[in-house]
């Protein structure tokens, strides 16, 4: 039976338009709706399905962040995970530090599988799963869009440039999932109320042997340039003439 750890992150809700701070050093989070990272929602759903099929005995969700990250942990508990751990760290924590913290949690909890979203929608780093596998010295499967338990490991389909690559990885392993793996469920109101009584442990990074020292400096954050307005053409001839006039098409 598997013990599964799932990593989740609290990010700006994907429906919210992101605003840059006036000083250009970050993103404005004041009065902004926050939610669980969508890729992490897929990881949580897959872990719960493994337990419902009798393939996992316990699902533990872990988040690294400030005290407000308890919100996403409570939501995961409402969806059906068994326990939650918040590794409380104020301020931004870089992917390498998150990976080190998750390794510390893994050494304490001894899971057979760690499920993560392939990336977080706030920084799009796509680093944590790969770094965790390297630090924990275990096999990894990234960009997973299908997964099936097969013997003493999992057989996965991972999305690559040429299509779907099929690989098998043994336990313990790190798996980062894509959105196409499953459709996450919604938490019911009774389960949201029950989640308030489920165990949520709060620890520090030092409790798992990690000193959080970021190595990156944000120089400036800018809004992406506005797209130029499109031009409506009457027919193909006018379109071709416009493309030639702009230099996109040659006269040949």
Order of alpha helices (4+ residues) and beta strands (2+ residues): beta-beta-beta-alpha-beta-alpha-beta-alpha-beta-alpha-beta-beta-beta-beta-alpha-beta-alpha
